C-alpha cells in the first residue's frame, strides 16, 4: 500500500471521527493496511494467486491477527509479482463485467445485487425481509427456506 493511499484513508477516518460526536455512538476502525489488503483480495483475479503463494512462502501467516500481520512483506510480494495493489483495491466494475466472486453461488441474483447498488447510490434502504416481507433477492428460493416474519425483538 502506498503512503498516499494510507494518508487518504486516515483522512477519511479523521473526517468521520470529527463529525460523529453523539454519546451513544462509538466508532471503531479496522487496521488500515489489513483493510486495504482485503480490498485487494475482494477485487482480485487469478494473478493474485501467485502473489498469495509467494507471500505464504515468505512467511505470511495468520494475517488477520494484528500481531502477525506483515504489511511490508506484502508490499515486497506485490512488487516481486509485478502487481499494483492500489489498482486492485481501487478497481471499479461495469454492470456487465464479470465479478471475481461470481463463480460462487450465494443464491442472490446479480440483478438483485445491481438493483441494491443503485439503491445505495440513491441513499435508499432495503427492508428486512424477516420483518417486512420478501425483497426478491432469491436466497430463500435457492436454499429452500422461508423467511420468518415478525418482530424479532419481542
C-alpha positions in Angstrom: 0.0 0.0 0.0 1.3 3.4 -0.9 1.8 6.1 1.7 -0.6 8.3 -0.3 -3.3 5.6 -0.1 -2.8 5.3 3.6 -3.0 9.0 4.1 -6.2 9.2 2.1 -7.8 6.5 4.3 -6.6 8.1 7.6 -8.1 11.4 6.4 -11.4 9.7 5.9 -11.3 8.2 9.3 -10.4 11.6 10.9 -13.3 13.1 9.0 -15.7 10.6 10.5 -14.3 10.9 14.0 -14.7 14.7 14.0 -18.3 14.6 12.8 -19.6 11.8 15.0 -19.9 13.2 18.4 -23.0 11.6 19.8 -22.6 10.0 23.2 -24.2 6.7 22.2 -22.1 6.3 19.0 -18.6 4.7 19.2 -16.5 4.4 16.1 -14.1 1.6 15.8 -11.8 1.3 12.8 -10.1 -1.8 11.4 -6.4 -1.6 10.7 -5.9 0.4 7.6 -3.3 -1.8 5.9 -5.2 -5.0 6.5 -8.4 -3.4 5.3 -6.5 -2.3 2.2 -5.3 -5.9 1.6 -8.9 -7.1 2.0 -9.9 -4.6 -0.7 -7.2 -6.0 -3.0 -8.4 -9.6 -2.5 -12.0 -8.8 -2.9 -11.4 -7.3 -6.3 -8.7 -9.6 -7.3 -8.3 -12.0 -10.2 -6.3 -15.2 -10.8 -3.0 -13.2 -11.0 -3.3 -12.7 -7.2 -2.9 -16.5 -6.7 0.8 -16.2 -7.4 1.2 -13.3 -5.0 -0.6 -15.2 -2.3 1.5 -18.2 -2.8 4.7 -16.1 -2.7 3.5 -14.3 0.4 3.0 -17.7 2.1 6.4 -18.9 1.0 7.9 -15.7 2.5 6.2 -16.3 5.9 2.9 -14.5 5.8 0.6 -16.5 8.1 -2.4 -15.5 10.2 -2.5 -12.0 8.6 -5.9 -11.4 10.2 -4.1 -11.1 13.5 -2.5 -7.7 14.1 0.5 -9.2 15.9 1.4 -11.5 12.9 0.4 -9.2 10.0 3.5 -8.1 7.9 2.4 -5.3 5.6 6.0 -4.6 4.4 6.3 -8.2 3.3 3.0 -7.9 1.3 4.4 -4.8 -0.4 7.5 -6.7 -1.3 5.4 -9.6 -2.6 3.3 -7.4 -4.9 6.4 -5.7 -6.2 8.0 -9.1 -6.9 4.9 -10.4 -8.6 4.6 -7.2 -10.7 1.2 -6.4 -9.4 -0.2 -3.0 -8.4 -2.2 -3.5 -5.2 -3.6 0.1 -5.4 -5.1 -0.6 -8.9 -6.8 -3.7 -7.5 -8.1 -2.0 -4.3 -9.5 0.9 -6.3 -10.9 -1.1 -9.2 -14.5 -0.3 -10.3 -16.5 -2.8 -12.2 -19.0 -2.1 -15.0 -22.5 -3.5 -14.6 -21.9 -6.0 -17.4 -18.5 -7.1 -16.2 -17.9 -10.5 -14.6 -17.1 -10.0 -10.9 -14.3 -12.1 -9.3 -16.7 -13.7 -6.8 -19.4 -14.6 -9.3 -18.0 -18.1 -9.5 -19.5 -18.6 -6.0 -23.3 -19.2 -6.0 -24.6 -17.3 -3.0 -28.2 -17.7 -4.1 -28.6 -13.9 -4.6 -29.2 -12.9 -8.2 -26.9 -10.5 -10.0 -29.9 -8.4 -11.0 -30.8 -8.0 -7.3 -27.3 -7.0 -6.4 -27.2 -4.4 -9.2 -30.5 -3.0 -8.0 -29.2 -2.8 -4.5 -26.1 -1.0 -5.6 -28.3 1.6 -7.4 -30.5 2.0 -4.3 -27.4 2.6 -2.2 -26.2 5.3 -4.5 -29.6 7.0 -4.1 -29.5 6.5 -0.3 -32.4 4.1 -0.3 -32.7 1.3 2.2 -34.0 -2.3 1.7 -36.4 -3.6 4.3 -35.5 -6.6 6.4 -37.4 -9.4 4.8 -37.9 -11.2 8.1 -40.0 -8.2 9.2 -41.4 -6.6 6.1 -41.8 -9.5 3.6 -39.8 -10.8 0.6 -37.4 -8.4 -1.2 -36.9 -10.8 -4.1 -33.2 -11.5 -3.5 -33.5 -15.1 -4.4 -31.9 -16.7 -1.3 -35.0 -18.3 0.1 -35.8 -20.0 -3.3 -32.3 -21.2 -3.8 -31.9 -22.5 -0.3 -35.4 -23.9 0.0 -36.2 -21.8 3.1 -38.9 -19.3 4.1 -38.2 -16.1 6.0 -39.7 -15.8 9.5 -42.0 -12.8 9.6 -42.5 -11.0 12.8 -40.7 -8.7 15.2 -37.6 -10.5 16.4 -37.1 -8.0 19.2 -40.2 -9.1 21.1 
